[in-house]
Amino acid sequence: MDKNNSSNDKKTTTTETQKRNETQKFSASGKFSDSVVAIEELKKKIEEFENKYKRVLADYQNLEKRVAVERKDWILRANKDLLLHLLPVLDTLILAEKHIKVGDEGLSLGIKQFQDLLKNENVERIETLGKNFDPHLMECIESIEGEEGKVLEEIRVGYKLNDTVLRAALVKVGKKID
């Protein structure tokens, strides 16, 4: 019986050893497969974070562009408002120049400097005299006898800022009278 027991013990030991070896192989392959899964998950997370980073960066760049455009628009609006407040002062100076004695160059020099300043800020005078009436640039305040559709007299000078009308010119337009 000892032999039999001994042989059974050997078989049991061998079987247990085989089972342990298989378990170890399985565990090792399990660890390996777990590592592969973990690596794949990490790769997905990295890709996800990269995409989020790219989206955030694009959003930030768009925000910078939008803020720059808004700032530029705000400055243009502020300049436009300031210019609209200054133009009546220029009108008054030009009117005063018409009534001053000939030879007084001080006022003429001041008006010239004012007009040069406006020119430097991209403000242009709208030329009207002798031109065809353009309702986008001019306001007709009176029709008088003369060549049909032509501007015969300018009451108030009009100005453009960066090719948009800042203030329309007030004019008298010719009309044929029968």
ROSE-4610 file (N, C-alpha, C; in Angstrom, 1 decimal, always signed):
// ROSE-4610
residu = [M/M/M/D/D/D/K/K/K/N/N/N/N/N/N/S/S/S/S/S/S/N/N/N/D/D/D/K/K/K/K/K/K/T/T/T/T/T/T/T/T/T/T/T/T/E/E/E/T/T/T/Q/Q/Q/K/K/K/R/R/R/N/N/N/E/E/E/T/T/T/Q/Q/Q/K/K/K/F/F/F/S/S/S/A/A/A/S/S/S/G/G/G/K/K/K/F/F/F/S/S/S/D/D/D/S/S/S/V/V/V/V/V/V/A/A/A/I/I/I/E/E/E/E/E/E/L/L/L/K/K/K/K/K/K/K/K/K/I/I/I/E/E/E/E/E/E/F/F/F/E/E/E/N/N/N/K/K/K/Y/Y/Y/K/K/K/R/R/R/V/V/V/L/L/L/A/A/A/D/D/D/Y/Y/Y/Q/Q/Q/N/N/N/L/L/L/E/E/E/K/K/K/R/R/R/V/V/V/A/A/A/V/V/V/E/E/E/R/R/R/K/K/K/D/D/D/W/W/W/I/I/I/L/L/L/R/R/R/A/A/A/N/N/N/K/K/K/D/D/D/L/L/L/L/L/L/L/L/L/H/H/H/L/L/L/L/L/L/P/P/P/V/V/V/L/L/L/D/D/D/T/T/T/L/L/L/I/I/I/L/L/L/A/A/A/E/E/E/K/K/K/H/H/H/I/I/I/K/K/K/V/V/V/G/G/G/D/D/D/E/E/E/G/G/G/L/L/L/S/S/S/L/L/L/G/G/G/I/I/I/K/K/K/Q/Q/Q/F/F/F/Q/Q/Q/D/D/D/L/L/L/L/L/L/K/K/K/N/N/N/E/E/E/N/N/N/V/V/V/E/E/E/R/R/R/I/I/I/E/E/E/T/T/T/L/L/L/G/G/G/K/K/K/N/N/N/F/F/F/D/D/D/P/P/P/H/H/H/L/L/L/M/M/M/E/E/E/C/C/C/I/I/I/E/E/E/S/S/S/I/I/I/E/E/E/G/G/G/E/E/E/E/E/E/G/G/G/K/K/K/V/V/V/L/L/L/E/E/E/E/E/E/I/I/I/R/R/R/V/V/V/G/G/G/Y/Y/Y/K/K/K/L/L/L/N/N/N/D/D/D/T/T/T/V/V/V/L/L/L/R/R/R/A/A/A/A/A/A/L/L/L/V/V/V/K/K/K/V/V/V/G/G/G/K/K/K/K/K/K/I/I/I/D/D/D]
num = [1/1/1/2/2/2/3/3/3/4/4/4/5/5/5/6/6/6/7/7/7/8/8/8/9/9/9/10/10/10/11/11/11/12/12/12/13/13/13/14/14/14/15/15/15/16/16/16/17/17/17/18/18/18/19/19/19/20/20/20/21/21/21/22/22/22/23/23/23/24/24/24/25/25/25/26/26/26/27/27/27/28/28/28/29/29/29/30/30/30/31/31/31/32/32/32/33/33/33/34/34/34/35/35/35/36/36/36/37/37/37/38/38/38/39/39/39/40/40/40/41/41/41/42/42/42/43/43/43/44/44/44/45/45/45/46/46/46/47/47/47/48/48/48/49/49/49/50/50/50/51/51/51/52/52/52/53/53/53/54/54/54/55/55/55/56/56/56/57/57/57/58/58/58/59/59/59/60/60/60/61/61/61/62/62/62/63/63/63/64/64/64/65/65/65/66/66/66/67/67/67/68/68/68/69/69/69/70/70/70/71/71/71/72/72/72/73/73/73/74/74/74/75/75/75/76/76/76/77/77/77/78/78/78/79/79/79/80/80/80/81/81/81/82/82/82/83/83/83/84/84/84/85/85/85/86/86/86/87/87/87/88/88/88/89/89/89/90/90/90/91/91/91/92/92/92/93/93/93/94/94/94/95/95/95/96/96/96/97/97/97/98/98/98/99/99/99/100/100/100/101/101/101/102/102/102/103/103/103/104/104/104/105/105/105/106/106/106/107/107/107/108/108/108/109/109/109/110/110/110/111/111/111/112/112/112/113/113/113/114/114/114/115/115/115/116/116/116/117/117/117/118/118/118/119/119/119/120/120/120/121/121/121/122/122/122/123/123/123/124/124/124/125/125/125/126/126/126/127/127/127/128/128/128/129/129/129/130/130/130/131/131/131/132/132/132/133/133/133/134/134/134/135/135/135/136/136/136/137/137/137/138/138/138/139/139/139/140/140/140/141/141/141/142/142/142/143/143/143/144/144/144/145/145/145/146/146/146/147/147/147/148/148/148/149/149/149/150/150/150/151/151/151/152/152/152/153/153/153/154/154/154/155/155/155/156/156/156/157/157/157/158/158/158/159/159/159/160/160/160/161/161/161/162/162/162/163/163/163/164/164/164/165/165/165/166/166/166/167/167/167/168/168/168/169/169/169/170/170/170/171/171/171/172/172/172/173/173/173/174/174/174/175/175/175/176/176/176/177/177/177/178/178/178]
x = [+0.8/+0.0/+0.8/+2.0/+2.9/+3.2/+3.5/+3.8/+2.6/+1.5/+0.3/+0.0/+0.2/+0.0/+1.1/+2.3/+3.4/+3.1/+2.6/+2.4/+1.2/+0.2/-0.9/-0.5/+0.5/+1.0/+1.8/+2.5/+3.3/+2.4/+1.3/+0.3/-0.3/-0.7/-1.4/-0.4/+0.8/+1.8/+2.1/+2.1/+2.4/+1.2/+0.0/-1.2/-1.3/-1.0/-1.1/+0.0/+1.2/+2.2/+1.8/+1.2/+0.7/-0.4/-1.3/-2.3/-1.7/-0.7/+0.0/+0.6/+1.3/+2.0/+1.0/-0.1/-1.2/-1.7/-2.0/-2.5/-1.5/-0.2/+0.8/+0.8/+0.7/+0.7/-0.5/-1.7/-2.9/-2.8/-2.2/-2.0/-1.1/+0.0/+0.9/+0.2/-0.5/-1.2/-2.3/-2.9/-3.9/-3.3/-2.2/-1.5/-1.1/-0.7/-0.3/-1.5/-2.6/-3.8/-4.3/-4.2/-4.6/-3.8/-2.5/-1.6/-1.9/-2.2/-2.6/-3.8/-4.8/-6.1/-5.8/-4.9/-4.6/-3.9/-3.0/-2.3/-3.3/-4.2/-5.2/-6.0/-6.4/-7.2/-6.5/-5.2/-4.3/-4.2/-4.0/-3.9/-5.2/-6.3/-7.6/-7.7/-7.3/-7.3/-6.4/-5.2/-4.3/-4.9/-5.5/-6.1/-7.2/-8.0/-9.1/-8.6/-7.5/-7.0/-6.4/-5.7/-5.2/-6.3/-7.4/-8.5/-9.1/-9.2/-9.7/-8.8/-7.5/-6.5/-6.6/-6.7/-6.8/-8.1/-9.2/-10.5/-10.3/-9.8/-9.6/-8.7/-7.6/-6.7/-7.4/-8.1/-8.9/-9.9/-10.6/-11.5/-10.8/-9.7/-8.9/-8.5/-8.0/-7.5/-8.7/-9.9/-11.1/-11.5/-11.4/-11.7/-10.8/-9.5/-8.5/-8.9/-9.2/-9.6/-10.8/-11.8/-13.1/-12.9/-12.1/-11.8/-11.1/-10.1/-9.4/-10.3/-11.2/-12.2/-13.1/-13.6/-14.5/-13.8/-12.5/-11.8/-11.6/-11.3/-11.1/-12.5/-13.6/-14.9/-15.2/-14.9/-15.2/-14.4/-13.1/-12.3/-12.8/-13.2/-13.8/-15.1/-15.9/-17.2/-16.9/-15.9/-15.5/-14.9/-14.1/-13.6/-14.7/-15.6/-16.7/-17.5/-17.8/-18.6/-17.8/-16.5/-15.7/-15.7/-15.5/-15.5/-16.8/-17.9/-19.2/-19.4/-18.8/-18.8/-17.9/-16.8/-15.8/-16.2/-16.9/-17.3/-18.1/-19.0/-19.7/-18.8/-17.7/-16.7/-16.0/-15.6/-15.0/-15.9/-17.2/-18.1/-18.2/-18.2/-18.3/-17.0/-15.8/-14.6/-14.6/-15.0/-15.1/-16.0/-17.2/-18.2/-17.6/-16.9/-16.2/-15.2/-14.4/-13.4/-14.0/-15.2/-15.8/-16.1/-16.3/-16.7/-15.6/-14.4/-13.2/-12.5/-11.9/-11.1/-10.1/-9.9/-8.8/-7.5/-6.6/-5.3/-5.1/-6.2/-6.0/-5.8/-4.5/-4.1/-4.2/-4.4/-4.4/-5.5/-6.7/-7.9/-7.7/-7.2/-7.0/-6.0/-5.0/-4.0/-4.6/-5.4/-6.1/-7.0/-7.8/-8.7/-7.9/-6.8/-5.9/-5.4/-4.9/-4.4/-5.5/-6.7/-7.9/-8.2/-8.2/-8.5/-7.4/-6.1/-5.0/-5.2/-5.5/-5.8/-6.8/-7.9/-9.0/-8.5/-7.7/-7.2/-6.3/-5.5/-4.7/-5.5/-6.7/-7.5/-8.5/-8.2/-8.9/-10.3/-10.4/-11.7/-11.5/-12.4/-12.4/-13.6/-13.4/-14.5/-15.2/-16.6/-17.4/-17.5/-17.0/-17.0/-18.5/-19.1/-20.5/-20.7/-20.1/-20.5/-20.2/-21.3/-21.2/-21.4/-21.5/-21.7/-23.2/-23.4/-24.8/-25.2/-26.5/-26.9/-26.9/-26.3/-26.2/-26.8/-28.0/-28.7/-27.9/-26.9/-26.1/-25.1/-24.8/-23.7/-24.2/-25.4/-26.0/-27.4/-27.8/-29.2/-29.6/-30.7/-31.1/-32.1/-31.8/-32.7/-33.5/-33.1/-33.9/-33.6/-34.7/-34.5/-34.6/-33.6/-33.6/-33.4/-33.7/-33.7/-32.2/-32.1/-30.7/-30.7/-29.5/-29.4/-30.0/-30.8/-31.5/-30.6/-30.8/-30.0/-28.6/-28.2/-26.8/-26.8/-25.8/-25.6/-25.1/-25.9/-25.6/-25.0/-25.4/-24.9/-24.7/-23.6/-23.4/-23.6/-24.6/-24.9/-24.0/-23.8/-22.9/-22.1/-20.8/-19.9/-20.1/-20.0/-20.2/-18.8/-18.7/-17.5/-17.7/-16.6/-16.6/-15.4/-15.6/-14.6/-14.4/-13.2/-12.8/-13.9/-14.2/-15.1/-16.6/-16.9/-18.3/-18.7/-20.0/-20.5/-20.5/-19.7/-19.7/-20.8/-20.9/-22.0/-22.3/-23.6/-24.0/-23.9/-23.6/-23.6/-25.0/-25.2/-26.5/-26.3/-27.2/-27.0/-28.3/-28.2/-29.3/-29.1/-30.1/-30.0/-30.8/-30.3/-30.9/-32.2/-33.1/-34.4/-34.8/-35.3/-35.8/-37.1/-37.3/-38.6/-39.2/-40.4/-41.0/-41.8]
y = [-1.2/+0.0/+1.2/+1.1/+2.2/+2.6/+1.6/+1.9/+2.6/+2.1/+2.6/+4.0/+4.2/+5.6/+6.5/+6.0/+6.8/+7.1/+6.2/+6.4/+7.4/+7.3/+8.2/+9.6/+9.7/+11.0/+11.6/+10.8/+11.4/+11.9/+11.1/+11.5/+12.8/+12.9/+14.1/+15.3/+15.0/+16.1/+16.6/+15.7/+16.0/+16.8/+16.3/+17.0/+18.4/+18.5/+19.8/+20.7/+20.2/+21.0/+21.4/+20.6/+20.9/+22.0/+21.9/+22.8/+24.2/+24.2/+25.4/+26.1/+25.2/+25.8/+26.4/+25.7/+26.3/+27.5/+27.5/+28.7/+29.9/+29.6/+30.6/+31.1/+30.2/+30.6/+31.5/+31.1/+31.9/+33.2/+33.2/+34.4/+35.4/+34.8/+35.6/+36.2/+35.3/+35.8/+36.8/+36.5/+37.4/+38.8/+38.8/+40.0/+40.7/+40.0/+40.5/+41.1/+40.4/+40.9/+42.1/+42.1/+43.3/+44.5/+44.3/+45.3/+45.9/+45.0/+45.4/+46.3/+45.8/+46.6/+47.9/+47.9/+49.2/+50.1/+49.6/+50.5/+51.0/+50.2/+50.7/+51.8/+51.6/+52.6/+53.9/+53.8/+55.0/+55.7/+54.9/+55.5/+56.3/+55.7/+56.4/+57.7/+57.6/+58.8/+59.9/+59.5/+60.4/+61.1/+60.3/+60.8/+61.8/+61.4/+62.2/+63.6/+63.5/+64.7/+65.6/+65.0/+65.7/+66.4/+65.7/+66.4/+67.5/+67.3/+68.4/+69.6/+69.3/+70.4/+71.1/+70.4/+71.1/+71.9/+71.4/+72.2/+73.5/+73.3/+74.5/+75.5/+75.0/+75.9/+76.7/+75.9/+76.6/+77.6/+77.2/+78.2/+79.4/+79.3/+80.4/+81.3/+80.7/+81.5/+82.2/+81.6/+82.2/+83.4/+83.2/+84.2/+85.4/+85.2/+86.3/+87.0/+86.3/+87.0/+87.8/+87.3/+88.0/+89.2/+89.1/+90.2/+91.3/+90.9/+91.9/+92.7/+91.9/+92.6/+93.5/+93.0/+93.8/+95.1/+95.0/+96.1/+97.1/+96.6/+97.5/+98.2/+97.5/+98.1/+99.1/+98.8/+99.8/+101.0/+100.9/+102.1/+102.9/+102.2/+103.0/+103.7/+103.0/+103.7/+104.9/+104.8/+105.9/+107.0/+106.7/+107.7/+108.4/+107.6/+108.2/+109.1/+108.7/+109.6/+110.9/+110.8/+112.0/+112.9/+112.3/+113.1/+113.8/+113.1/+113.7/+114.9/+114.9/+116.0/+117.2/+116.8/+117.9/+118.6/+117.9/+118.5/+119.8/+119.9/+121.2/+122.3/+122.0/+123.0/+123.5/+122.6/+122.9/+123.7/+123.4/+124.1/+125.6/+125.8/+127.1/+127.9/+127.2/+127.9/+128.3/+127.5/+127.8/+129.0/+129.0/+130.0/+131.4/+131.3/+132.5/+133.0/+132.1/+132.6/+133.4/+133.1/+133.8/+135.2/+135.5/+136.8/+137.6/+137.1/+137.8/+138.6/+139.6/+140.5/+139.6/+140.0/+139.4/+139.7/+138.7/+138.9/+138.3/+137.9/+137.2/+135.8/+135.4/+134.0/+133.0/+133.5/+132.7/+131.6/+132.1/+131.2/+130.2/+130.7/+129.9/+128.8/+129.1/+128.1/+127.1/+127.5/+126.6/+125.6/+126.2/+125.3/+124.3/+124.8/+123.9/+122.7/+123.0/+122.0/+121.0/+121.6/+120.7/+119.8/+120.3/+119.5/+118.4/+118.8/+117.8/+116.7/+117.1/+116.1/+115.1/+115.6/+114.7/+113.8/+114.3/+113.5/+112.4/+112.7/+111.7/+110.6/+110.9/+109.9/+109.2/+109.3/+108.7/+109.3/+110.6/+111.3/+112.1/+111.9/+112.6/+113.5/+114.6/+115.5/+114.9/+114.9/+114.5/+115.6/+115.5/+116.5/+116.5/+117.6/+117.7/+118.7/+119.8/+120.9/+120.4/+120.6/+120.2/+118.7/+117.9/+116.5/+116.2/+115.0/+114.5/+114.2/+114.4/+114.2/+112.7/+112.3/+110.9/+110.8/+110.2/+110.1/+109.4/+108.6/+107.8/+108.7/+109.8/+110.7/+112.1/+112.4/+113.8/+113.8/+114.9/+115.2/+116.5/+116.3/+117.5/+118.3/+119.5/+120.3/+121.3/+121.5/+122.4/+122.1/+122.2/+122.2/+123.6/+124.0/+125.3/+125.2/+126.4/+126.4/+126.2/+125.2/+124.9/+123.6/+123.1/+121.9/+120.7/+120.0/+118.9/+117.8/+117.6/+116.5/+116.9/+118.1/+118.5/+119.3/+119.1/+119.9/+121.3/+122.3/+123.7/+124.4/+124.0/+124.7/+123.7/+123.9/+123.0/+123.9/+123.4/+124.1/+123.7/+122.4/+121.8/+120.7/+120.7/+119.8/+118.4/+117.4/+116.0/+115.3/+114.3/+113.6/+112.1/+111.4/+109.9/+109.5/+108.4/+107.8/+106.4/+106.2/+104.8/+104.4/+105.2/+104.9/+104.7/+105.0/+105.0/+106.4/+106.7/+108.1/+108.4/+109.4/+109.8/+110.8/+111.8/+112.8/+113.1/+113.1/+113.4/+114.9/+115.2/+116.7/+117.2/+118.4/+119.1/+120.0/+119.7/+120.4/+120.9/+121.8/+122.3/+121.7/+121.1/+120.4/+121.2/+121.1/+121.8/+121.1/+121.9/+121.4/+122.3/+121.7/+122.5/+123.0/+124.3/+124.9/+125.4/+125.0/+125.4/+126.7]
z = [+0.0/+0.0/+0.0/+0.5/+0.6/-0.8/-1.7/-3.1/-3.7/-3.5/-4.1/-3.6/-2.3/-1.8/-2.3/-2.4/-2.9/-4.4/-5.1/-6.5/-6.7/-5.8/-5.8/-5.4/-4.4/-4.0/-5.1/-5.9/-7.0/-8.1/-8.4/-9.4/-8.9/-7.7/-7.1/-7.2/-6.8/-6.8/-8.2/-9.2/-10.6/-11.1/-10.8/-11.3/-10.7/-9.4/-8.8/-9.4/-9.7/-10.3/-11.6/-12.4/-13.7/-13.6/-12.7/-12.5/-12.1/-11.2/-10.8/-12.0/-12.8/-14.0/-14.9/-15.2/-16.0/-15.5/-14.2/-13.5/-13.6/-13.4/-13.6/-15.0/-16.0/-17.4/-17.6/-17.1/-17.3/-16.6/-15.4/-14.6/-15.4/-15.9/-16.7/-17.9/-18.6/-19.8/-19.4/-18.3/-17.8/-17.5/-16.8/-16.5/-17.8/-18.8/-20.1/-20.8/-20.8/-21.4/-20.7/-19.3/-18.6/-18.9/-19.1/-19.4/-20.8/-21.8/-23.1/-23.1/-22.3/-22.2/-21.5/-20.5/-19.8/-20.8/-21.6/-22.5/-23.6/-24.0/-25.0/-24.4/-23.1/-22.5/-22.3/-21.9/-21.8/-23.2/-24.2/-25.6/-25.9/-25.6/-25.8/-25.0/-23.8/-22.9/-23.5/-23.9/-24.5/-25.7/-26.6/-27.8/-27.4/-26.4/-26.0/-25.4/-24.6/-24.1/-25.2/-26.2/-27.3/-28.0/-28.3/-29.0/-28.2/-26.9/-26.0/-26.1/-26.0/-26.0/-27.3/-28.4/-29.8/-29.8/-29.3/-29.3/-28.5/-27.3/-26.4/-27.1/-27.7/-28.3/-29.5/-30.3/-31.4/-30.9/-29.8/-29.2/-28.7/-28.1/-27.6/-28.7/-29.8/-30.9/-31.6/-31.7/-32.2/-31.3/-30.0/-29.0/-29.2/-29.4/-29.6/-30.8/-31.9/-33.2/-33.0/-32.3/-32.1/-31.3/-30.2/-29.3/-30.1/-31.0/-31.8/-32.7/-33.4/-34.3/-33.5/-32.3/-31.5/-31.0/-30.6/-30.2/-31.3/-32.5/-33.7/-34.0/-33.9/-34.2/-33.1/-31.9/-30.8/-31.0/-31.4/-31.6/-32.8/-33.9/-35.0/-34.6/-33.8/-33.4/-32.5/-31.6/-30.7/-31.6/-32.6/-33.4/-34.2/-34.7/-35.5/-34.6/-33.4/-32.5/-32.2/-32.0/-31.7/-32.9/-34.1/-35.3/-35.6/-35.3/-35.5/-34.6/-33.4/-32.5/-32.9/-33.6/-34.0/-35.3/-36.2/-37.5/-37.4/-36.6/-36.4/-36.0/-35.3/-34.9/-36.1/-37.0/-38.2/-39.1/-39.2/-40.0/-39.5/-38.2/-37.6/-37.9/-37.9/-38.2/-39.7/-40.6/-42.0/-42.2/-41.6/-41.7/-41.2/-40.1/-39.5/-40.4/-41.1/-42.0/-43.2/-43.6/-44.7/-44.3/-43.0/-42.5/-41.9/-42.0/-41.4/-42.5/-42.1/-43.0/-43.8/-45.0/-45.8/-45.2/-45.2/-44.7/-43.3/-42.6/-41.3/-41.6/-41.5/-41.8/-40.7/-39.4/-38.3/-38.3/-38.6/-38.7/-39.9/-41.0/-42.2/-41.8/-41.1/-40.7/-39.8/-38.8/-37.9/-38.7/-39.6/-40.4/-41.2/-41.8/-42.6/-41.8/-40.5/-39.6/-39.3/-39.0/-38.7/-39.8/-41.1/-42.2/-42.5/-42.2/-42.4/-41.3/-40.1/-39.1/-39.5/-40.0/-40.5/-41.6/-42.5/-43.6/-43.1/-42.1/-41.5/-40.8/-40.4/-39.8/-40.8/-42.1/-43.2/-43.3/-43.0/-43.2/-44.4/-45.4/-46.7/-46.9/-47.5/-47.8/-49.0/-49.0/-50.2/-51.1/-52.3/-53.4/-54.0/-54.0/-54.5/-55.6/-55.6/-56.5/-58.0/-58.8/-60.2/-60.5/-59.4/-59.6/-59.6/-60.2/-60.1/-58.7/-58.4/-57.0/-56.7/-55.6/-55.1/-53.8/-53.7/-52.4/-51.3/-51.7/-50.7/-50.0/-50.7/-50.1/-49.8/-50.3/-50.1/-49.7/-49.1/-48.7/-49.4/-50.2/-50.9/-50.0/-49.7/-48.9/-49.7/-50.9/-51.8/-53.2/-54.1/-55.5/-56.1/-56.9/-57.4/-58.9/-59.6/-61.0/-61.5/-62.4/-62.9/-63.7/-63.9/-64.7/-63.8/-64.5/-63.8/-63.2/-61.9/-61.2/-60.7/-61.0/-60.7/-59.4/-58.6/-57.3/-57.7/-57.3/-57.7/-56.5/-55.3/-54.1/-52.9/-52.2/-51.0/-49.8/-48.9/-47.7/-46.6/-46.5/-45.4/-46.1/-45.8/-46.3/-45.7/-46.6/-46.1/-46.1/-45.2/-45.0/-45.0/-45.5/-45.4/-44.5/-43.8/-42.9/-43.4/-43.9/-44.4/-45.4/-46.4/-47.5/-47.0/-45.8/-45.4/-45.0/-45.3/-45.1/-43.6/-43.2/-41.8/-41.6/-42.5/-42.5/-43.9/-44.3/-45.6/-45.9/-47.1/-47.5/-47.7/-47.2/-47.5/-48.7/-49.7/-51.0/-51.6/-52.5/-53.3/-54.7/-55.3/-56.5/-57.6/-58.8/-59.9/-60.4/-60.9/-61.4/-62.5/-63.6/-64.7/-64.4/-64.5/-64.2/-65.5/-65.9/-67.1/-67.0]
